[in-house]
Amino acid sequence: MLMKTNETSYFTFAVAVAVNCSAVDLSANASPDQAAAYVEDILSVIFSNTDVTASVEPMAYPVTSKIPLIITLNDSVQRLLWFYPQMSACELAAELEGLFSDVSMGMLSATA
């Protein structure tokens, strides 16, 4: 089931809050491991009151301005996020919403 407009907005708000609550400080020169820890921390805040578990691992890739991260939800749903350290909360929210737009809202609706 695709996300509806209000559900998308709630997910976007959840990402914005999680970015601001993140305990991980990310610099512009972040390593792939630091970027993965940052995104995983954000997802753990988003899914903190759900049964969803999220893990994030960097993918081996030549050094560029973007860092490929493999996000896994509940050991079954995997997506590739092209992350860059200067990404704003709005940009990250849009990317994550796009990555998980085909995932059942039963998994994501409790996040907001």
Gaussian input, Z-matrix of N, CA and C with variables (Angstrom, degrees):
# hf/3-21g

backbone

0 1
 N
 C     1     B1
 C     2     B2     1     A1
 N     3     B3     2     A2     1     D1
 C     4     B4     3     A3     2     D2
 C     5     B5     4     A4     3     D3
 N     6     B6     5     A5     4     D4
 C     7     B7     6     A6     5     D5
 C     8     B8     7     A7     6     D6
 N     9     B9     8     A8     7     D7
 C    10    B10     9     A9     8     D8
 C    11    B11    10    A10     9     D9
 N    12    B12    11    A11    10    D10
 C    13    B13    12    A12    11    D11
 C    14    B14    13    A13    12    D12
 N    15    B15    14    A14    13    D13
 C    16    B16    15    A15    14    D14
 C    17    B17    16    A16    15    D15
 N    18    B18    17    A17    16    D16
 C    19    B19    18    A18    17    D17
 C    20    B20    19    A19    18    D18
 N    21    B21    20    A20    19    D19
 C    22    B22    21    A21    20    D20
 C    23    B23    22    A22    21    D21
 N    24    B24    23    A23    22    D22
 C    25    B25    24    A24    23    D23
 C    26    B26    25    A25    24    D24
 N    27    B27    26    A26    25    D25
 C    28    B28    27    A27    26    D26
 C    29    B29    28    A28    27    D27
 N    30    B30    29    A29    28    D28
 C    31    B31    30    A30    29    D29
 C    32    B32    31    A31    30    D30
 N    33    B33    32    A32    31    D31
 C    34    B34    33    A33    32    D32
 C    35    B35    34    A34    33    D33
 N    36    B36    35    A35    34    D34
 C    37    B37    36    A36    35    D35
 C    38    B38    37    A37    36    D36
 N    39    B39    38    A38    37    D37
 C    40    B40    39    A39    38    D38
 C    41    B41    40    A40    39    D39
 N    42    B42    41    A41    40    D40
 C    43    B43    42    A42    41    D41
 C    44    B44    43    A43    42    D42
 N    45    B45    44    A44    43    D43
 C    46    B46    45    A45    44    D44
 C    47    B47    46    A46    45    D45
 N    48    B48    47    A47    46    D46
 C    49    B49    48    A48    47    D47
 C    50    B50    49    A49    48    D48
 N    51    B51    50    A50    49    D49
 C    52    B52    51    A51    50    D50
 C    53    B53    52    A52    51    D51
 N    54    B54    53    A53    52    D52
 C    55    B55    54    A54    53    D53
 C    56    B56    55    A55    54    D54
 N    57    B57    56    A56    55    D55
 C    58    B58    57    A57    56    D56
 C    59    B59    58    A58    57    D57
 N    60    B60    59    A59    58    D58
 C    61    B61    60    A60    59    D59
 C    62    B62    61    A61    60    D60
 N    63    B63    62    A62    61    D61
 C    64    B64    63    A63    62    D62
 C    65    B65    64    A64    63    D63
 N    66    B66    65    A65    64    D64
 C    67    B67    66    A66    65    D65
 C    68    B68    67    A67    66    D66
 N    69    B69    68    A68    67    D67
 C    70    B70    69    A69    68    D68
 C    71    B71    70    A70    69    D69
 N    72    B72    71    A71    70    D70
 C    73    B73    72    A72    71    D71
 C    74    B74    73    A73    72    D72
 N    75    B75    74    A74    73    D73
 C    76    B76    75    A75    74    D74
 C    77    B77    76    A76    75    D75
 N    78    B78    77    A77    76    D76
 C    79    B79    78    A78    77    D77
 C    80    B80    79    A79    78    D78
 N    81    B81    80    A80    79    D79
 C    82    B82    81    A81    80    D80
 C    83    B83    82    A82    81    D81
 N    84    B84    83    A83    82    D82
 C    85    B85    84    A84    83    D83
 C    86    B86    85    A85    84    D84
 N    87    B87    86    A86    85    D85
 C    88    B88    87    A87    86    D86
 C    89    B89    88    A88    87    D87
 N    90    B90    89    A89    88    D88
 C    91    B91    90    A90    89    D89
 C    92    B92    91    A91    90    D90
 N    93    B93    92    A92    91    D91
 C    94    B94    93    A93    92    D92
 C    95    B95    94    A94    93    D93
 N    96    B96    95    A95    94    D94
 C    97    B97    96    A96    95    D95
 C    98    B98    97    A97    96    D96
 N    99    B99    98    A98    97    D97
 C   100   B100    99    A99    98    D98
 C   101   B101   100   A100    99    D99
 N   102   B102   101   A101   100   D100
 C   103   B103   102   A102   101   D101
 C   104   B104   103   A103   102   D102
 N   105   B105   104   A104   103   D103
 C   106   B106   105   A105   104   D104
 C   107   B107   106   A106   105   D105
 N   108   B108   107   A107   106   D106
 C   109   B109   108   A108   107   D107
 C   110   B110   109   A109   108   D108
 N   111   B111   110   A110   109   D109
 C   112   B112   111   A111   110   D110
 C   113   B113   112   A112   111   D111
 N   114   B114   113   A113   112   D112
 C   115   B115   114   A114   113   D113
 C   116   B116   115   A115   114   D114
 N   117   B117   116   A116   115   D115
 C   118   B118   117   A117   116   D116
 C   119   B119   118   A118   117   D117
 N   120   B120   119   A119   118   D118
 C   121   B121   120   A120   119   D119
 C   122   B122   121   A121   120   D120
 N   123   B123   122   A122   121   D121
 C   124   B124   123   A123   122   D122
 C   125   B125   124   A124   123   D123
 N   126   B126   125   A125   124   D124
 C   127   B127   126   A126   125   D125
 C   128   B128   127   A127   126   D126
 N   129   B129   128   A128   127   D127
 C   130   B130   129   A129   128   D128
 C   131   B131   130   A130   129   D129
 N   132   B132   131   A131   130   D130
 C   133   B133   132   A132   131   D131
 C   134   B134   133   A133   132   D132
 N   135   B135   134   A134   133   D133
 C   136   B136   135   A135   134   D134
 C   137   B137   136   A136   135   D135
 N   138   B138   137   A137   136   D136
 C   139   B139   138   A138   137   D137
 C   140   B140   139   A139   138   D138
 N   141   B141   140   A140   139   D139
 C   142   B142   141   A141   140   D140
 C   143   B143   142   A142   141   D141
 N   144   B144   143   A143   142   D142
 C   145   B145   144   A144   143   D143
 C   146   B146   145   A145   144   D144
 N   147   B147   146   A146   145   D145
 C   148   B148   147   A147   146   D146
 C   149   B149   148   A148   147   D147
 N   150   B150   149   A149   148   D148
 C   151   B151   150   A150   149   D149
 C   152   B152   151   A151   150   D150
 N   153   B153   152   A152   151   D151
 C   154   B154   153   A153   152   D152
 C   155   B155   154   A154   153   D153
 N   156   B156   155   A155   154   D154
 C   157   B157   156   A156   155   D155
 C   158   B158   157   A157   156   D156
 N   159   B159   158   A158   157   D157
 C   160   B160   159   A159   158   D158
 C   161   B161   160   A160   159   D159
 N   162   B162   161   A161   160   D160
 C   163   B163   162   A162   161   D161
 C   164   B164   163   A163   162   D162
 N   165   B165   164   A164   163   D163
 C   166   B166   165   A165   164   D164
 C   167   B167   166   A166   165   D165
 N   168   B168   167   A167   166   D166
 C   169   B169   168   A168   167   D167
 C   170   B170   169   A169   168   D168
 N   171   B171   170   A170   169   D169
 C   172   B172   171   A171   170   D170
 C   173   B173   172   A172   171   D171
 N   174   B174   173   A173   172   D172
 C   175   B175   174   A174   173   D173
 C   176   B176   175   A175   174   D174
 N   177   B177   176   A176   175   D175
 C   178   B178   177   A177   176   D176
 C   179   B179   178   A178   177   D177
 N   180   B180   179   A179   178   D178
 C   181   B181   180   A180   179   D179
 C   182   B182   181   A181   180   D180
 N   183   B183   182   A182   181   D181
 C   184   B184   183   A183   182   D182
 C   185   B185   184   A184   183   D183
 N   186   B186   185   A185   184   D184
 C   187   B187   186   A186   185   D185
 C   188   B188   187   A187   186   D186
 N   189   B189   188   A188   187   D187
 C   190   B190   189   A189   188   D188
 C   191   B191   190   A190   189   D189
 N   192   B192   191   A191   190   D190
 C   193   B193   192   A192   191   D191
 C   194   B194   193   A193   192   D192
 N   195   B195   194   A194   193   D193
 C   196   B196   195   A195   194   D194
 C   197   B197   196   A196   195   D195
 N   198   B198   197   A197   196   D196
 C   199   B199   198   A198   197   D197
 C   200   B200   199   A199   198   D198
 N   201   B201   200   A200   199   D199
 C   202   B202   201   A201   200   D200
 C   203   B203   202   A202   201   D201
 N   204   B204   203   A203   202   D202
 C   205   B205   204   A204   203   D203
 C   206   B206   205   A205   204   D204
 N   207   B207   206   A206   205   D205
 C   208   B208   207   A207   206   D206
 C   209   B209   208   A208   207   D207
 N   210   B210   209   A209   208   D208
 C   211   B211   210   A210   209   D209
 C   212   B212   211   A211   210   D210
 N   213   B213   212   A212   211   D211
 C   214   B214   213   A213   212   D212
 C   215   B215   214   A214   213   D213
 N   216   B216   215   A215   214   D214
 C   217   B217   216   A216   215   D215
 C   218   B218   217   A217   216   D216
 N   219   B219   218   A218   217   D217
 C   220   B220   219   A219   218   D218
 C   221   B221   220   A220   219   D219
 N   222   B222   221   A221   220   D220
 C   223   B223   222   A222   221   D221
 C   224   B224   223   A223   222   D222
 N   225   B225   224   A224   223   D223
 C   226   B226   225   A225   224   D224
 C   227   B227   226   A226   225   D225
 N   228   B228   227   A227   226   D226
 C   229   B229   228   A228   227   D227
 C   230   B230   229   A229   228   D228
 N   231   B231   230   A230   229   D229
 C   232   B232   231   A231   230   D230
 C   233   B233   232   A232   231   D231
 N   234   B234   233   A233   232   D232
 C   235   B235   234   A234   233   D233
 C   236   B236   235   A235   234   D234
 N   237   B237   236   A236   235   D235
 C   238   B238   237   A237   236   D236
 C   239   B239   238   A238   237   D237
 N   240   B240   239   A239   238   D238
 C   241   B241   240   A240   239   D239
 C   242   B242   241   A241   240   D240
 N   243   B243   242   A242   241   D241
 C   244   B244   243   A243   242   D242
 C   245   B245   244   A244   243   D243
 N   246   B246   245   A245   244   D244
 C   247   B247   246   A246   245   D245
 C   248   B248   247   A247   246   D246
 N   249   B249   248   A248   247   D247
 C   250   B250   249   A249   248   D248
 C   251   B251   250   A250   249   D249
 N   252   B252   251   A251   250   D250
 C   253   B253   252   A252   251   D251
 C   254   B254   253   A253   252   D252
 N   255   B255   254   A254   253   D253
 C   256   B256   255   A255   254   D254
 C   257   B257   256   A256   255   D255
 N   258   B258   257   A257   256   D256
 C   259   B259   258   A258   257   D257
 C   260   B260   259   A259   258   D258
 N   261   B261   260   A260   259   D259
 C   262   B262   261   A261   260   D260
 C   263   B263   262   A262   261   D261
 N   264   B264   263   A263   262   D262
 C   265   B265   264   A264   263   D263
 C   266   B266   265   A265   264   D264
 N   267   B267   266   A266   265   D265
 C   268   B268   267   A267   266   D266
 C   269   B269   268   A268   267   D267
 N   270   B270   269   A269   268   D268
 C   271   B271   270   A270   269   D269
 C   272   B272   271   A271   270   D270
 N   273   B273   272   A272   271   D271
 C   274   B274   273   A273   272   D272
 C   275   B275   274   A274   273   D273
 N   276   B276   275   A275   274   D274
 C   277   B277   276   A276   275   D275
 C   278   B278   277   A277   276   D276
 N   279   B279   278   A278   277   D277
 C   280   B280   279   A279   278   D278
 C   281   B281   280   A280   279   D279
 N   282   B282   281   A281   280   D280
 C   283   B283   282   A282   281   D281
 C   284   B284   283   A283   282   D282
 N   285   B285   284   A284   283   D283
 C   286   B286   285   A285   284   D284
 C   287   B287   286   A286   285   D285
 N   288   B288   287   A287   286   D286
 C   289   B289   288   A288   287   D287
 C   290   B290   289   A289   288   D288
 N   291   B291   290   A290   289   D289
 C   292   B292   291   A291   290   D290
 C   293   B293   292   A292   291   D291
 N   294   B294   293   A293   292   D292
 C   295   B295   294   A294   293   D293
 C   296   B296   295   A295   294   D294
 N   297   B297   296   A296   295   D295
 C   298   B298   297   A297   296   D296
 C   299   B299   298   A298   297   D297
 N   300   B300   299   A299   298   D298
 C   301   B301   300   A300   299   D299
 C   302   B302   301   A301   300   D300
 N   303   B303   302   A302   301   D301
 C   304   B304   303   A303   302   D302
 C   305   B305   304   A304   303   D303
 N   306   B306   305   A305   304   D304
 C   307   B307   306   A306   305   D305
 C   308   B308   307   A307   306   D306
 N   309   B309   308   A308   307   D307
 C   310   B310   309   A309   308   D308
 C   311   B311   310   A310   309   D309
 N   312   B312   311   A311   310   D310
 C   313   B313   312   A312   311   D311
 C   314   B314   313   A313   312   D312
 N   315   B315   314   A314   313   D313
 C   316   B316   315   A315   314   D314
 C   317   B317   316   A316   315   D315
 N   318   B318   317   A317   316   D316
 C   319   B319   318   A318   317   D317
 C   320   B320   319   A319   318   D318
 N   321   B321   320   A320   319   D319
 C   322   B322   321   A321   320   D320
 C   323   B323   322   A322   321   D321
 N   324   B324   323   A323   322   D322
 C   325   B325   324   A324   323   D323
 C   326   B326   325   A325   324   D324
 N   327   B327   326   A326   325   D325
 C   328   B328   327   A327   326   D326
 C   329   B329   328   A328   327   D327
 N   330   B330   329   A329   328   D328
 C   331   B331   330   A330   329   D329
 C   332   B332   331   A331   330   D330
 N   333   B333   332   A332   331   D331
 C   334   B334   333   A333   332   D332
 C   335   B335   334   A334   333   D333

   B1=1.4458
   B2=1.5266
   B3=1.3049
   B4=1.4508
   B5=1.5143
   B6=1.3247
   B7=1.4574
   B8=1.5236
   B9=1.3026
   B10=1.4539
   B11=1.5227
   B12=1.3374
   B13=1.4550
   B14=1.5155
   B15=1.3302
   B16=1.4651
   B17=1.5232
   B18=1.3355
   B19=1.4571
   B20=1.5233
   B21=1.3300
   B22=1.4576
   B23=1.5282
   B24=1.3277
   B25=1.4624
   B26=1.5186
   B27=1.3304
   B28=1.4581
   B29=1.5201
   B30=1.3214
   B31=1.4545
   B32=1.5297
   B33=1.3351
   B34=1.4598
   B35=1.5209
   B36=1.3342
   B37=1.4625
   B38=1.5241
   B39=1.3362
   B40=1.4622
   B41=1.5290
   B42=1.3213
   B43=1.4687
   B44=1.5242
   B45=1.3326
   B46=1.4715
   B47=1.5198
   B48=1.3218
   B49=1.4671
   B50=1.5208
   B51=1.3203
   B52=1.4621
   B53=1.5237
   B54=1.3281
   B55=1.4665
   B56=1.5240
   B57=1.3074
   B58=1.4674
   B59=1.5221
   B60=1.3285
   B61=1.4661
   B62=1.5308
   B63=1.3044
   B64=1.4611
   B65=1.5251
   B66=1.3141
   B67=1.4595
   B68=1.5268
   B69=1.3214
   B70=1.4599
   B71=1.5216
   B72=1.3349
   B73=1.4595
   B74=1.5211
   B75=1.3221
   B76=1.4580
   B77=1.5183
   B78=1.3330
   B79=1.4622
   B80=1.5246
   B81=1.3119
   B82=1.4653
   B83=1.5295
   B84=1.3260
   B85=1.4706
   B86=1.5233
   B87=1.3012
   B88=1.4667
   B89=1.5269
   B90=1.3094
   B91=1.4642
   B92=1.5312
   B93=1.3197
   B94=1.4685
   B95=1.5321
   B96=1.3321
   B97=1.4699
   B98=1.5233
   B99=1.3343
   B100=1.4653
   B101=1.5252
   B102=1.3231
   B103=1.4636
   B104=1.5250
   B105=1.3316
   B106=1.4650
   B107=1.5253
   B108=1.3319
   B109=1.4717
   B110=1.5239
   B111=1.3160
   B112=1.4692
   B113=1.5293
   B114=1.3279
   B115=1.4684
   B116=1.5246
   B117=1.3254
   B118=1.4697
   B119=1.5286
   B120=1.3320
   B121=1.4642
   B122=1.5293
   B123=1.3136
   B124=1.4667
   B125=1.5271
   B126=1.3248
   B127=1.4653
   B128=1.5239
   B129=1.3257
   B130=1.4646
   B131=1.5226
   B132=1.3377
   B133=1.4683
   B134=1.5223
   B135=1.3232
   B136=1.4674
   B137=1.5233
   B138=1.3118
   B139=1.4588
   B140=1.5256
   B141=1.3224
   B142=1.4690
   B143=1.5260
   B144=1.2975
   B145=1.4706
   B146=1.5193
   B147=1.3269
   B148=1.4651
   B149=1.5238
   B150=1.3150
   B151=1.4637
   B152=1.5236
   B153=1.3224
   B154=1.4585
   B155=1.5233
   B156=1.3154
   B157=1.4635
   B158=1.5258
   B159=1.2977
   B160=1.4580
   B161=1.5212
   B162=1.3126
   B163=1.4663
   B164=1.5213
   B165=1.3263
   B166=1.4632
   B167=1.5212
   B168=1.3168
   B169=1.4618
   B170=1.5204
   B171=1.3271
   B172=1.4671
   B173=1.5269
   B174=1.3085
   B175=1.4549
   B176=1.5289
   B177=1.3141
   B178=1.4576
   B179=1.5247
   B180=1.3190
   B181=1.4589
   B182=1.5236
   B183=1.3273
   B184=1.4748
   B185=1.5347
   B186=1.3079
   B187=1.4605
   B188=1.5268
   B189=1.3295
   B190=1.4672
   B191=1.5197
   B192=1.3290
   B193=1.4725
   B194=1.5181
   B195=1.3343
   B196=1.4640
   B197=1.5195
   B198=1.3210
   B199=1.4646
   B200=1.5323
   B201=1.3296
   B202=1.4642
   B203=1.5347
   B204=1.3285
   B205=1.4629
   B206=1.5198
   B207=1.3195
   B208=1.4560
   B209=1.5290
   B210=1.3340
   B211=1.4651
   B212=1.5184
   B213=1.3198
   B214=1.4551
   B215=1.5213
   B216=1.3320
   B217=1.4622
   B218=1.5156
   B219=1.3214
   B220=1.4664
   B221=1.5234
   B222=1.2995
   B223=1.4660
   B224=1.5209
   B225=1.3367
   B226=1.4635
   B227=1.5265
   B228=1.3111
   B229=1.4630
   B230=1.5245
   B231=1.3348
   B232=1.4593
   B233=1.5139
   B234=1.3364
   B235=1.4523
   B236=1.5263
   B237=1.3371
   B238=1.4569
   B239=1.5206
   B240=1.3146
   B241=1.4609
   B242=1.5155
   B243=1.3376
   B244=1.4617
   B245=1.5185
   B246=1.3124
   B247=1.4617
   B248=1.5175
   B249=1.3195
   B250=1.4602
   B251=1.5268
   B252=1.3474
   B253=1.4666
   B254=1.5247
   B255=1.3252
   B256=1.4596
   B257=1.5307
   B258=1.3232
   B259=1.4621
   B260=1.5345
   B261=1.3236
   B262=1.4682
   B263=1.5230
   B264=1.3129
   B265=1.4678
   B266=1.5274
   B267=1.3237
   B268=1.4728
   B269=1.5210
   B270=1.3221
   B271=1.4672
   B272=1.5258
   B273=1.3270
   B274=1.4575
   B275=1.5205
   B276=1.3230
   B277=1.4705
   B278=1.5222
   B279=1.3279
   B280=1.4650
   B281=1.5291
   B282=1.3220
   B283=1.4696
   B284=1.5250
   B285=1.3307
   B286=1.4677
   B287=1.5243
   B288=1.3331
   B289=1.4667
   B290=1.5220
   B291=1.3214
   B292=1.4571
   B293=1.5242
   B294=1.3185
   B295=1.4606
   B296=1.5187
   B297=1.3270
   B298=1.4542
   B299=1.5256
   B300=1.3425
   B301=1.4620
   B302=1.5197
   B303=1.3198
   B304=1.4558
   B305=1.5332
   B306=1.3327
   B307=1.4578
   B308=1.5181
   B309=1.2803
   B310=1.4542
   B311=1.5190
   B312=1.3188
   B313=1.4601
   B314=1.5209
   B315=1.3176
   B316=1.4578
   B317=1.5082
   B318=1.3338
   B319=1.4603
   B320=1.5139
   B321=1.3223
   B322=1.4482
   B323=1.5164
   B324=1.3142
   B325=1.4615
   B326=1.5114
   B327=1.2963
   B328=1.4657
   B329=1.5160
   B330=1.3248
   B331=1.4669
   B332=1.5203
   B333=1.3027
   B334=1.4631
   B335=1.4927
   A1=107.98
   A2=117.00
   A3=121.26
   A4=110.88
   A5=115.49
   A6=120.55
   A7=110.01
   A8=116.27
   A9=121.33
   A10=107.89
   A11=117.11
   A12=121.26
   A13=112.23
   A14=119.17
   A15=120.51
   A16=111.54
   A17=116.93
   A18=119.87
   A19=110.45
   A20=116.67
   A21=120.98
   A22=109.91
   A23=116.68
   A24=120.57
   A25=110.52
   A26=117.90
   A27=120.63
   A28=110.71
   A29=117.05
   A30=120.29
   A31=109.93
   A32=117.05
   A33=121.60
   A34=110.66
   A35=117.36
   A36=121.20
   A37=110.68
   A38=116.30
   A39=120.32
   A40=110.71
   A41=117.20
   A42=120.64
   A43=110.09
   A44=116.59
   A45=119.86
   A46=111.30
   A47=117.03
   A48=120.99
   A49=109.88
   A50=117.29
   A51=121.04
   A52=111.54
   A53=117.67
   A54=120.88
   A55=109.76
   A56=116.50
   A57=120.27
   A58=112.76
   A59=117.80
   A60=121.69
   A61=112.24
   A62=117.80
   A63=120.81
   A64=111.14
   A65=114.62
   A66=121.24
   A67=111.22
   A68=116.85
   A69=121.49
   A70=109.14
   A71=115.96
   A72=121.49
   A73=107.53
   A74=116.50
   A75=120.74
   A76=110.32
   A77=116.46
   A78=120.75
   A79=109.76
   A80=116.07
   A81=121.22
   A82=111.42
   A83=116.76
   A84=121.40
   A85=111.51
   A86=117.22
   A87=121.12
   A88=111.55
   A89=114.59
   A90=120.69
   A91=108.70
   A92=117.97
   A93=119.66
   A94=112.74
   A95=117.35
   A96=119.83
   A97=111.42
   A98=117.52
   A99=120.80
   A100=110.77
   A101=117.45
   A102=121.34
   A103=110.67
   A104=116.93
   A105=120.94
   A106=110.59
   A107=117.05
   A108=120.44
   A109=110.79
   A110=117.43
   A111=122.32
   A112=111.06
   A113=116.96
   A114=120.64
   A115=110.42
   A116=117.66
   A117=120.50
   A118=110.47
   A119=117.40
   A120=120.79
   A121=110.37
   A122=117.08
   A123=121.07
   A124=110.58
   A125=116.40
   A126=119.54
   A127=112.01
   A128=117.59
   A129=119.38
   A130=110.98
   A131=117.70
   A132=120.76
   A133=109.79
   A134=116.94
   A135=121.04
   A136=111.32
   A137=116.80
   A138=120.95
   A139=113.44
   A140=118.14
   A141=121.51
   A142=113.86
   A143=119.59
   A144=121.57
   A145=112.15
   A146=116.28
   A147=120.92
   A148=109.48
   A149=114.68
   A150=120.67
   A151=111.72
   A152=116.82
   A153=121.51
   A154=109.78
   A155=115.30
   A156=120.49
   A157=107.60
   A158=115.47
   A159=120.73
   A160=109.69
   A161=114.98
   A162=119.70
   A163=107.63
   A164=115.17
   A165=121.16
   A166=108.10
   A167=115.53
   A168=121.65
   A169=109.25
   A170=117.48
   A171=118.50
   A172=109.72
   A173=115.32
   A174=121.30
   A175=107.91
   A176=117.19
   A177=120.44
   A178=108.56
   A179=115.60
   A180=120.81
   A181=107.76
   A182=118.26
   A183=119.47
   A184=110.60
   A185=116.62
   A186=121.96
   A187=109.95
   A188=114.96
   A189=122.74
   A190=107.52
   A191=117.07
   A192=120.05
   A193=111.83
   A194=117.58
   A195=121.18
   A196=109.58
   A197=114.92
   A198=121.66
   A199=108.28
   A200=118.08
   A201=119.27
   A202=110.71
   A203=115.61
   A204=121.74
   A205=109.55
   A206=116.42
   A207=121.61
   A208=107.69
   A209=116.48
   A210=122.44
   A211=107.71
   A212=115.86
   A213=121.46
   A214=108.91
   A215=116.66
   A216=122.59
   A217=109.12
   A218=116.55
   A219=123.48
   A220=113.22
   A221=116.57
   A222=122.69
   A223=113.67
   A224=118.65
   A225=118.71
   A226=114.34
   A227=118.12
   A228=121.56
   A229=107.94
   A230=115.99
   A231=119.68
   A232=110.30
   A233=113.97
   A234=121.07
   A235=109.14
   A236=116.13
   A237=122.23
   A238=108.80
   A239=116.58
   A240=123.00
   A241=108.53
   A242=116.36
   A243=121.02
   A244=106.19
   A245=115.61
   A246=123.35
   A247=109.89
   A248=116.28
   A249=120.27
   A250=108.01
   A251=117.29
   A252=121.51
   A253=115.36
   A254=118.89
   A255=120.82
   A256=112.19
   A257=118.02
   A258=123.15
   A259=109.94
   A260=116.56
   A261=120.58
   A262=110.16
   A263=116.29
   A264=121.19
   A265=110.29
   A266=117.24
   A267=121.10
   A268=111.43
   A269=116.36
   A270=120.29
   A271=110.75
   A272=116.70
   A273=120.44
   A274=110.45
   A275=117.18
   A276=121.18
   A277=110.83
   A278=116.75
   A279=120.59
   A280=110.92
   A281=116.52
   A282=119.96
   A283=111.38
   A284=117.11
   A285=120.20
   A286=111.59
   A287=116.85
   A288=120.18
   A289=109.39
   A290=117.32
   A291=120.57
   A292=112.37
   A293=116.28
   A294=120.03
   A295=112.64
   A296=116.04
   A297=119.75
   A298=113.46
   A299=117.72
   A300=120.30
   A301=112.80
   A302=117.65
   A303=120.00
   A304=113.21
   A305=116.61
   A306=121.03
   A307=108.87
   A308=117.24
   A309=122.33
   A310=111.04
   A311=116.90
   A312=120.73
   A313=111.27
   A314=118.11
   A315=119.95
   A316=110.80
   A317=116.03
   A318=120.80
   A319=110.84
   A320=117.78
   A321=120.80
   A322=115.15
   A323=120.43
   A324=121.56
   A325=113.77
   A326=119.36
   A327=121.14
   A328=112.03
   A329=118.18
   A330=120.54
   A331=112.78
   A332=117.29
   A333=119.47
   A334=108.31
   D1=133.31
   D2=179.40
   D3=-79.87
   D4=152.72
   D5=179.05
   D6=-68.43
   D7=140.32
   D8=174.24
   D9=-88.82
   D10=167.96
   D11=-175.67
   D12=-56.70
   D13=-49.14
   D14=-178.85
   D15=-64.97
   D16=-39.26
   D17=179.12
   D18=-66.00
   D19=-37.62
   D20=176.50
   D21=-63.16
   D22=-43.32
   D23=178.79
   D24=-61.08
   D25=-43.24
   D26=179.26
   D27=-62.01
   D28=-41.09
   D29=179.00
   D30=-64.73
   D31=-42.32
   D32=177.59
   D33=-60.54
   D34=-43.86
   D35=177.99
   D36=-63.28
   D37=-40.88
   D38=179.53
   D39=-61.71
   D40=-40.87
   D41=178.12
   D42=-65.11
   D43=-43.32
   D44=-179.91
   D45=-60.31
   D46=-44.04
   D47=178.50
   D48=-64.66
   D49=-44.80
   D50=-178.46
   D51=-62.96
   D52=-38.50
   D53=177.60
   D54=-61.71
   D55=-42.93
   D56=-179.16
   D57=-73.42
   D58=-22.07
   D59=179.67
   D60=-95.52
   D61=-4.19
   D62=-174.84
   D63=-60.44
   D64=135.43
   D65=177.80
   D66=-85.00
   D67=-10.40
   D68=-177.87
   D69=-92.55
   D70=124.93
   D71=177.95
   D72=-94.38
   D73=122.91
   D74=-175.19
   D75=-111.09
   D76=125.12
   D77=178.39
   D78=-92.64
   D79=168.04
   D80=179.18
   D81=-66.22
   D82=-20.69
   D83=179.70
   D84=-104.14
   D85=32.93
   D86=-175.58
   D87=-62.55
   D88=142.88
   D89=175.19
   D90=-79.13
   D91=164.44
   D92=175.71
   D93=-57.21
   D94=-38.27
   D95=178.89
   D96=-66.35
   D97=-39.16
   D98=177.53
   D99=-66.66
   D100=-40.30
   D101=177.73
   D102=-63.37
   D103=-41.76
   D104=178.50
   D105=-63.72
   D106=-42.53
   D107=178.53
   D108=-63.26
   D109=-39.05
   D110=179.15
   D111=-63.11
   D112=-50.75
   D113=-179.28
   D114=-65.67
   D115=-39.19
   D116=178.42
   D117=-63.80
   D118=-39.40
   D119=177.54
   D120=-62.88
   D121=-42.89
   D122=178.56
   D123=-62.06
   D124=-45.86
   D125=179.54
   D126=-65.48
   D127=-33.89
   D128=178.68
   D129=-66.48
   D130=-34.41
   D131=175.34
   D132=-68.87
   D133=-45.08
   D134=-178.99
   D135=-59.57
   D136=-44.01
   D137=-175.28
   D138=-98.66
   D139=18.04
   D140=-174.19
   D141=-61.99
   D142=-29.53
   D143=-178.87
   D144=-106.27
   D145=27.56
   D146=-179.26
   D147=-129.29
   D148=178.73
   D149=175.00
   D150=-91.39
   D151=6.78
   D152=-177.64
   D153=-81.88
   D154=130.04
   D155=172.87
   D156=-112.17
   D157=137.94
   D158=-178.45
   D159=-124.97
   D160=136.27
   D161=172.25
   D162=-129.59
   D163=149.00
   D164=-177.73
   D165=-132.55
   D166=128.95
   D167=179.00
   D168=-129.83
   D169=137.61
   D170=175.20
   D171=-71.42
   D172=146.73
   D173=177.18
   D174=-96.89
   D175=139.62
   D176=177.79
   D177=-62.82
   D178=124.82
   D179=-175.42
   D180=-162.76
   D181=145.82
   D182=177.30
   D183=-57.68
   D184=149.51
   D185=-178.18
   D186=-63.94
   D187=124.12
   D188=176.04
   D189=-142.09
   D190=-174.29
   D191=179.07
   D192=-74.54
   D193=-20.84
   D194=177.86
   D195=-109.07
   D196=148.38
   D197=-177.16
   D198=-116.94
   D199=118.65
   D200=178.10
   D201=-77.64
   D202=124.28
   D203=-179.89
   D204=-120.97
   D205=133.26
   D206=176.01
   D207=-94.88
   D208=118.34
   D209=178.59
   D210=-103.28
   D211=129.35
   D212=178.31
   D213=-121.17
   D214=125.84
   D215=175.48
   D216=-107.13
   D217=127.77
   D218=177.06
   D219=50.46
   D220=36.26
   D221=177.88
   D222=56.85
   D223=15.50
   D224=-177.15
   D225=-133.38
   D226=-32.20
   D227=-177.59
   D228=-103.56
   D229=118.73
   D230=179.20
   D231=-120.25
   D232=140.76
   D233=178.06
   D234=-140.81
   D235=154.08
   D236=177.13
   D237=-103.89
   D238=121.78
   D239=176.38
   D240=-108.10
   D241=123.15
   D242=173.06
   D243=-89.42
   D244=99.34
   D245=-173.16
   D246=-100.58
   D247=144.69
   D248=169.55
   D249=-134.01
   D250=141.42
   D251=-172.12
   D252=-58.34
   D253=-26.13
   D254=-179.43
   D255=-87.07
   D256=5.86
   D257=-178.35
   D258=-61.63
   D259=128.78
   D260=178.95
   D261=-76.86
   D262=166.43
   D263=178.01
   D264=-60.18
   D265=-40.46
   D266=178.99
   D267=-64.09
   D268=-42.36
   D269=179.24
   D270=-66.41
   D271=-42.50
   D272=178.48
   D273=-63.78
   D274=-42.93
   D275=178.43
   D276=-59.93
   D277=-44.03
   D278=179.92
   D279=-64.35
   D280=-42.10
   D281=178.77
   D282=-63.93
   D283=-46.97
   D284=-179.05
   D285=-65.22
   D286=-40.78
   D287=178.37
   D288=-62.02
   D289=-42.49
   D290=178.29
   D291=-64.40
   D292=-38.94
   D293=179.83
   D294=-65.47
   D295=-35.84
   D296=-174.46
   D297=-109.36
   D298=17.26
   D299=-177.16
   D300=-64.78
   D301=-22.41
   D302=-179.83
   D303=-93.40
   D304=-2.60
   D305=-179.75
   D306=-80.39
   D307=142.28
   D308=-179.02
   D309=-54.42
   D310=134.16
   D311=177.76
   D312=-65.52
   D313=-15.81
   D314=173.67
   D315=-59.81
   D316=-32.09
   D317=179.10
   D318=-79.50
   D319=-37.93
   D320=-171.06
   D321=-100.93
   D322=-18.77
   D323=-170.24
   D324=-67.54
   D325=-25.34
   D326=-178.93
   D327=-79.17
   D328=-1.68
   D329=-175.01
   D330=-71.00
   D331=-34.39
   D332=-177.21
   D333=-87.80

